[in-house]
Amino acid sequence: MLKGISSLISPELLKILMEMGHGDEIVIADGNFPAVTCAQRLARCDGHSVPPLLDAILELFPLDEYVDNPVALMAVVPGDDTPTPPIWKEYERILQKHGHLPDKVEQIDRFAFYERAKEAFAVVATGESAIYANVLLKKGVIK
């Protein structure tokens, strides 16, 4: 245990966050996401949901201020009966808590999201059961 670091952040995940550099991306994936298929590096956070994990990561992780969209969500598939996923409101609240504007979030087509996840530095597999709960973060710098 360390002071100031959430117990949700495993040693493996802390190592990944520390190894990432400016511009590297990490995906926090819901339970339906093909995390093992997509991951170059995989951190398991089974049993945890995305919102508290996102909050804990953003306590440590600077978002990239030099790009238009340092945060990306998997867009709802056209024709899917799902309205705007309720979990996105939670993400908006968490981003605002950490000083980030919701208009800096982009939505990416499902298959484009998978391809971008394959290029990401790491994927965090969670037990999140909400659909369309995947979120991608681009690391910034500490000034």
Secondary structure, DSSP 4 states (H G I P E B T S, - for coil): --TTS-TTS-HHHHHHHHH--TT-EEEEE-TTS-HHHH-SSEEEETT--HHHHHHHHHTT-PBPTTSS-SEEEEPPPTT-S--S-THHHHHHHHHHHTT--GGGEEEE-HHHHHHHHHHSSEEEEE---STT--EEEEB----
